[in-house]
Each structure stands twice: as C-alpha cells, then as structure tokens.
Amino acid sequence: MRTRKKELDVDFIGGVGPLTKEEEKRISEVIKMLKAKGSSTHRPTRKLTTKKKTTA
C-alpha cells in the first residue's frame, strides 16, 4: 500500500492575475449547473421495506 503522495513544487496555482468578471460568471454558471444536476439525481441510500406478517 502506498502512503506517500507526490508533492508539487509550485509557488502558486492558477493564472498570472486575478479572474476577470467574465471568468467569474462562467465559473458560477458551471457550479450552479453541477449543483442542479447533482440534486436531481440524488437517490435514497436506504431502501424502504415493509414487514410481512407470518401466520403460524
């Protein structure tokens, strides 16, 4: 089993400057789309079962 992770030798992650308004808007739209998609495909984790009566 592997326990070590590779460390990245970077000073920063991302672009050279801050995001533009257009980029921020595009990212917001993608996040909203993913949230909407994820909530519509949510399935219950537990199955509902009914108890059966046994006759002796």
C-alpha positions as CSV (number, residue, x, y, z in Angstrom):
1,M,0.0,0.0,0.0
2,R,1.3,3.4,-0.9
3,T,1.3,6.0,1.8
4,R,3.3,8.9,0.3
5,K,1.9,11.5,-2.1
6,K,3.9,13.4,-4.6
7,E,4.5,17.0,-3.6
8,L,4.1,19.6,-6.3
9,D,6.9,22.1,-6.4
10,V,4.9,25.2,-7.3
11,D,4.7,28.7,-5.9
12,F,1.0,29.3,-6.8
13,I,-1.8,27.6,-8.6
14,G,-3.8,29.4,-11.2
15,G,-3.2,32.2,-13.7
16,V,-0.9,35.2,-13.6
17,G,-3.6,37.7,-12.3
18,P,-7.0,37.8,-10.7
19,L,-10.0,36.4,-12.5
20,T,-12.0,38.7,-14.8
21,K,-15.7,39.3,-14.4
22,E,-16.4,37.1,-17.4
23,E,-14.4,34.2,-15.9
24,E,-16.1,34.6,-12.5
25,K,-19.5,34.5,-14.2
26,R,-18.6,31.4,-16.2
27,I,-17.4,29.6,-13.2
28,S,-20.5,30.5,-11.2
29,E,-22.7,29.1,-14.0
30,V,-20.8,25.8,-14.1
31,I,-21.1,25.4,-10.3
32,K,-24.8,26.1,-10.4
33,M,-25.3,23.6,-13.3
34,L,-23.4,20.9,-11.4
35,K,-25.4,21.5,-8.2
36,A,-28.7,21.4,-10.1
37,K,-27.6,18.2,-11.9
38,G,-26.4,16.6,-8.6
39,S,-29.6,17.3,-6.7
40,S,-31.9,15.8,-9.4
41,T,-30.0,12.5,-9.5
42,H,-30.0,12.1,-5.7
43,R,-31.1,8.6,-4.7
44,P,-32.1,7.5,-1.2
45,T,-29.3,5.5,0.5
46,R,-31.7,3.2,2.4
47,K,-34.4,1.0,0.9
48,L,-37.8,1.2,2.4
49,T,-39.0,-2.2,3.4
50,T,-42.4,-3.4,4.7
51,K,-42.6,-6.1,7.4
52,K,-44.5,-9.2,6.4
53,K,-46.8,-10.8,8.8
54,T,-46.2,-14.5,9.3
55,T,-49.1,-16.8,10.1
56,A,-48.5,-19.7,12.4
